[in-house]
Amino acid sequence: MKKVLEIKGMTCGNCVKRVTKIITGFEGTSEVEVDLQKREAAFVCDTQITNVESVVKAINDFGYTASEKE
């Protein structure tokens, strides 16, 4: 299932790399695309393996503010 997160606090390319690494670190995530200008991260999430809430929490724990977009 395709998910899109709004991510506040990203300011540079290194932030994009960090957020990408966080998301790809979850088993069951794929096709990760993080856009600095839009302040968004889009990815495919296999909800049988992981859940979006865990991904959001991991991003927030790293110091960004992430939330699922409707």
ROSE-4610 file (N, C-alpha, C; in Angstrom, 1 decimal, always signed):
// ROSE-4610
residu = [M/M/M/K/K/K/K/K/K/V/V/V/L/L/L/E/E/E/I/I/I/K/K/K/G/G/G/M/M/M/T/T/T/C/C/C/G/G/G/N/N/N/C/C/C/V/V/V/K/K/K/R/R/R/V/V/V/T/T/T/K/K/K/I/I/I/I/I/I/T/T/T/G/G/G/F/F/F/E/E/E/G/G/G/T/T/T/S/S/S/E/E/E/V/V/V/E/E/E/V/V/V/D/D/D/L/L/L/Q/Q/Q/K/K/K/R/R/R/E/E/E/A/A/A/A/A/A/F/F/F/V/V/V/C/C/C/D/D/D/T/T/T/Q/Q/Q/I/I/I/T/T/T/N/N/N/V/V/V/E/E/E/S/S/S/V/V/V/V/V/V/K/K/K/A/A/A/I/I/I/N/N/N/D/D/D/F/F/F/G/G/G/Y/Y/Y/T/T/T/A/A/A/S/S/S/E/E/E/K/K/K/E/E/E]
num = [1/1/1/2/2/2/3/3/3/4/4/4/5/5/5/6/6/6/7/7/7/8/8/8/9/9/9/10/10/10/11/11/11/12/12/12/13/13/13/14/14/14/15/15/15/16/16/16/17/17/17/18/18/18/19/19/19/20/20/20/21/21/21/22/22/22/23/23/23/24/24/24/25/25/25/26/26/26/27/27/27/28/28/28/29/29/29/30/30/30/31/31/31/32/32/32/33/33/33/34/34/34/35/35/35/36/36/36/37/37/37/38/38/38/39/39/39/40/40/40/41/41/41/42/42/42/43/43/43/44/44/44/45/45/45/46/46/46/47/47/47/48/48/48/49/49/49/50/50/50/51/51/51/52/52/52/53/53/53/54/54/54/55/55/55/56/56/56/57/57/57/58/58/58/59/59/59/60/60/60/61/61/61/62/62/62/63/63/63/64/64/64/65/65/65/66/66/66/67/67/67/68/68/68/69/69/69/70/70/70]
x = [+0.8/+0.0/+0.9/+0.6/+1.4/+1.0/+2.0/+1.8/+2.6/+2.1/+2.8/+2.8/+4.0/+4.2/+4.6/+4.1/+4.6/+5.7/+6.8/+8.0/+8.5/+8.4/+8.9/+10.2/+11.1/+12.4/+13.5/+13.2/+14.3/+14.8/+16.1/+16.6/+17.7/+18.1/+19.2/+19.2/+20.1/+20.2/+20.6/+21.3/+21.7/+20.4/+19.5/+18.2/+17.4/+17.5/+16.8/+17.4/+18.7/+19.4/+19.1/+19.0/+18.7/+17.3/+16.3/+14.9/+14.8/+15.5/+15.4/+16.0/+17.1/+17.7/+16.8/+16.1/+15.2/+14.1/+13.5/+12.3/+12.8/+13.9/+14.3/+14.8/+15.1/+15.5/+14.4/+13.1/+12.0/+11.8/+11.7/+11.3/+9.9/+9.6/+8.3/+8.1/+9.1/+9.0/+9.8/+9.4/+10.1/+9.7/+10.3/+10.1/+10.0/+11.0/+11.1/+11.6/+10.8/+11.1/+10.9/+12.0/+11.9/+12.2/+11.2/+11.3/+11.5/+12.7/+13.0/+12.1/+11.8/+11.0/+9.6/+9.0/+7.6/+7.6/+8.7/+8.7/+7.9/+8.1/+7.3/+8.2/+7.7/+8.3/+7.2/+7.4/+6.4/+7.1/+6.3/+6.9/+5.8/+6.1/+5.2/+5.4/+4.3/+4.4/+3.6/+4.2/+3.5/+3.0/+1.7/+1.1/+1.1/+1.4/+1.5/+2.8/+3.8/+5.1/+5.4/+5.0/+5.3/+4.1/+4.0/+2.9/+3.5/+2.7/+3.1/+3.4/+2.7/+2.9/+4.3/+4.8/+6.2/+7.2/+7.0/+7.8/+7.8/+6.6/+6.4/+7.2/+7.0/+7.6/+9.2/+9.7/+11.2/+11.7/+11.0/+11.3/+11.3/+10.2/+10.0/+11.1/+11.5/+12.5/+13.9/+14.0/+15.3/+15.3/+14.2/+14.2/+13.4/+12.8/+11.9/+10.5/+9.6/+8.2/+7.4/+7.0/+6.4/+4.9/+4.1/+2.7/+2.2/+1.2/+0.7/-0.3/-0.1/-1.0/-2.2/-3.3/-4.6/-4.7]
y = [-1.2/+0.0/+1.2/+2.2/+3.4/+4.3/+4.9/+5.8/+7.1/+8.2/+9.5/+10.1/+10.5/+11.2/+12.6/+13.5/+14.9/+14.9/+15.5/+15.5/+16.9/+17.4/+18.7/+18.6/+19.6/+19.6/+19.2/+18.8/+18.5/+19.8/+19.9/+21.2/+21.0/+19.8/+19.6/+18.1/+17.9/+16.6/+15.5/+15.9/+14.9/+14.4/+15.3/+15.0/+14.0/+14.2/+13.3/+11.9/+11.9/+10.6/+9.9/+10.6/+10.1/+9.5/+10.3/+9.8/+8.6/+8.6/+7.5/+6.2/+6.4/+5.3/+4.7/+5.6/+5.2/+4.4/+4.9/+4.1/+2.8/+2.8/+1.6/+0.5/+1.0/+0.1/-0.8/-0.5/-1.3/-2.4/-3.7/-4.7/-4.5/-4.7/-4.5/-3.1/-2.3/-1.0/-1.1/-0.4/-0.4/+0.9/+1.1/+2.3/+3.6/+3.8/+5.0/+6.2/+7.3/+8.5/+9.7/+10.4/+11.5/+12.8/+13.7/+15.0/+16.2/+16.8/+17.9/+19.1/+19.4/+20.6/+20.5/+19.3/+19.0/+18.7/+18.4/+17.9/+16.6/+15.7/+14.5/+13.3/+12.1/+10.8/+9.9/+9.3/+8.4/+7.0/+6.0/+4.6/+3.6/+2.4/+1.3/+0.5/+0.3/-0.4/-1.7/-2.8/-4.1/-4.1/-3.9/-3.8/-5.2/-6.2/-7.5/-7.7/-6.8/-6.9/-5.8/-4.6/-3.4/-2.5/-1.5/-0.5/+0.9/+1.8/+3.2/+3.9/+3.5/+4.2/+3.9/+2.8/+2.5/+3.3/+3.5/+4.3/+5.7/+6.3/+7.6/+7.8/+6.9/+7.0/+7.0/+6.2/+6.2/+7.5/+8.1/+9.4/+10.4/+10.4/+11.4/+11.2/+10.0/+9.7/+10.3/+10.4/+10.9/+12.4/+13.1/+14.6/+15.3/+14.6/+15.2/+15.1/+15.8/+15.7/+15.1/+13.8/+13.1/+12.8/+12.9/+12.5/+12.0/+11.1/+10.5/+11.5/+11.7/+12.6/+11.8/+12.5/+11.9/+11.7]
z = [+0.0/+0.0/+0.0/-0.9/-1.0/+0.1/+0.8/+1.9/+1.6/+2.1/+2.0/+3.4/+3.8/+5.1/+4.8/+5.6/+5.7/+6.7/+6.4/+7.3/+7.4/+8.7/+9.0/+9.6/+9.3/+9.9/+9.0/+7.8/+6.8/+6.2/+6.1/+5.6/+4.5/+4.3/+3.3/+2.8/+1.9/+1.3/+2.3/+3.3/+4.3/+5.1/+5.3/+5.9/+5.1/+3.8/+2.9/+3.0/+3.0/+3.1/+4.4/+5.5/+6.8/+6.9/+6.4/+6.4/+5.5/+4.3/+3.4/+4.1/+4.8/+5.5/+6.6/+7.3/+8.4/+7.8/+6.7/+6.1/+5.5/+4.8/+4.2/+5.2/+6.4/+7.5/+8.0/+7.6/+8.0/+7.0/+7.4/+6.5/+6.1/+4.8/+4.3/+3.7/+3.6/+2.9/+1.6/+0.6/-0.7/-1.4/-2.5/-3.4/-2.7/-1.8/-1.0/-1.8/-1.7/-2.4/-1.4/-1.1/-0.1/-0.9/-0.8/-1.5/-0.5/-0.6/+0.3/+0.1/-1.2/-1.5/-1.0/-1.2/-0.8/+0.7/+1.3/+2.7/+2.8/+1.9/+1.9/+1.7/+2.2/+1.9/+1.5/+0.3/-0.2/-0.3/+0.0/+0.0/+0.0/-0.4/-0.4/+0.9/+1.6/+2.9/+2.9/+3.1/+3.3/+4.7/+4.9/+6.3/+7.0/+6.2/+6.9/+7.6/+7.3/+7.8/+8.8/+8.4/+9.3/+9.2/+10.1/+10.0/+9.9/+9.4/+9.2/+10.5/+11.5/+12.8/+13.3/+13.1/+13.5/+12.7/+11.4/+10.6/+11.1/+11.3/+11.8/+13.1/+14.0/+15.3/+15.2/+14.3/+14.1/+13.5/+12.6/+12.0/+13.1/+13.9/+15.0/+16.0/+16.4/+17.4/+16.9/+15.6/+15.1/+15.1/+15.4/+15.5/+14.5/+13.6/+12.6/+13.1/+12.4/+12.8/+11.6/+11.7/+10.6/+11.0/+9.9/+10.1/+8.8/+8.8/+7.6/+7.0/+5.7/+4.9/+4.5/+4.5/+4.1/+2.6]
